[in-house]
Amino acid sequence: MMLGVLLARQGVNVTVLEKHADFLRDFRGDTVHPSTLEILDQIELLSEFEKLPHNKVRHLGVHIGDRLQEVVDFRGLRPFDYLAFVPQWDFLDLLADFGQRFENFDLRMQHKAEELIIEDGKCVGIRSESPEGPVEFRARVTVACDGRYSALREQAGLKVKEFGAPMDVLWFKVPRSEDHPDETFAIVGAGHMMILLNRSDYWQAAYIVPKGADSELRKTPIGEFRRSVESVAHFLDDETGIPASWDDVKTLEVRVDRLEKWHMPGLLVIGDAAHAMSPVGGVGINLAIQDAVAAANKLGPALLRQEDVPEEVLALIQSRRILPTKIVQWFQIQAQKRVISAALSNRETPPSLPGWLRFLLRFRFVRNIPARFIGYGIRRERVDSER
């Protein structure tokens, strides 16, 4: 959606295909990082974004043992010193409405991308299913943004490098009351880990389980799961009866992978389809938006020249985005191995922070380091203002 908007602003004819009738899916990534806020500011959409219902989070903590330790602190960072938690359907609607201001922006809802059209080794478009039946779109460049289970990258025969993950995530909502903590934080204990996102009147909870444990858990009564949640976060009262059933608990299968090559003639792959990210740091969507900005900066001028876009242009986009992707994935993999795996496997001894680390984290400039990495990332993209 962001790529479509950025290309339309440059005068490129662009069609965005969305397989659903609307954007109302729960438990999608709702974090909008400072790097994305910068992009919205550059395209003069920030003031409209700020009218959306959202929470601003300026620091993140980890509850270990009997103490809540601040670890990530956005305060003092510029130009934006917070994360914004915004329902993703509101954010997508905002971008869709903005795109509709351009007559060359064509959003097709209920159009599921089914098949690449390959002719003489080049992608020349896509076939999709719609309420009216099959539809064929011809395009000089097709961009696959169809997520971590991308069927289009598979059809293109692009090789994937798998890194694995030790956990999956169970997402659900729990009512929040005034006597609950105000923070957004993680809880790490002996054999368990949980993340609680403060959404004002409810908690968006992420319960971390060992890889593949979800199917066995779902064979047990939901009441047992609620009691497990309460044992981790004692202030969440099981008497609420929420989640009421396993239908209210959504599973995110965590994957970390990366395409060796993000393109073929006529086709570019970006976002999770090019590099599935761990939920560690919540950076997947914002990294994908950075991909979109880099792609728009390169594709726009090439498409406006009204000639075939050489594969070298697509290669330049991957070259621009591969370093940030590799660095972020490396840190995510280290966090999975050293923190999450250790927490889930050790059911006897509660974890604790070393004294030297607790001392360093007393200083805001130290807490700013992970905040800058998470919030602004590596090699920040800027919208090409000349276009």
HELIX and SHEET records of a PDB file:
HELIX    1   1 MET A    2  ARG A    9  1                                   8    
HELIX    2   2 PRO A   34  GLN A   42  1                                   9    
HELIX    3   3 LEU A   46  PHE A   49  1                                   4    
HELIX    4   4 GLN A   88  GLY A   99  1                                  12    
HELIX    5   5 ALA A  151  GLN A  155  1                                   5    
HELIX    6   6 ASP A  214  LEU A  217  1                                   4    
HELIX    7   7 ILE A  222  VAL A  232  1                                  11    
HELIX    8   8 ASP A  238  THR A  240  5                                   3    
HELIX    9   9 TRP A  246  ASP A  248  5                                   3    
HELIX   10  10 GLY A  271  ALA A  273  5                                   3    
HELIX   11  11 VAL A  280  GLY A  282  5                                   3    
HELIX   12  12 GLY A  284  LEU A  304  1                                  21    
HELIX   13  13 GLU A  311  ALA A  335  1                                  25    
HELIX   14  14 GLN A  336  ILE A  340  3                                   5    
HELIX   15  15 SER A  341  SER A  345  1                                   5    
HELIX   16  16 GLY A  355  LEU A  360  1                                   6    
HELIX   17  17 ARG A  364  TYR A  376  1                                  13    
SHEET    1   A 2 VAL A  14  GLU A  18  0                                        
SHEET    2   A 2 PHE A 105  MET A 109  1                                        
SHEET    1   B 3 THR A  31  VAL A  32  0                                        
SHEET    2   B 3 LEU A  83  PHE A  85 -1                                        
SHEET    3   B 3 ASN A  55  VAL A  57 -1                                        
SHEET    1   C 7 ARG A  67  ASP A  73  0                                        
SHEET    2   C 7 HIS A  59  ILE A  64 -1                                        
SHEET    3   C 7 THR A 184  GLY A 189  1                                        
SHEET    4   C 7 HIS A 192  ASN A 198 -1                                        
SHEET    5   C 7 TYR A 202  PRO A 210 -1                                        
SHEET    6   C 7 MET A 167  PRO A 175 -1                                        
SHEET    7   C 7 LYS A 250  LEU A 252 -1                                        
SHEET    1   D 3 LYS A 112  GLU A 119  0                                        
SHEET    2   D 3 LYS A 122  SER A 130 -1                                        
SHEET    3   D 3 GLY A 133  ARG A 138 -1                                        
SHEET    1   E 3 THR A 142  ALA A 144  0                                        
SHEET    2   E 3 LEU A 267  VAL A 269  1                                        
SHEET    3   E 3 HIS A 263  MET A 264 -1                                        
SHEET    1   F 2 VAL A 160  GLU A 162  0                                        
SHEET    2   F 2 ASP A 257  LEU A 259 -1                                        
END                                                                             
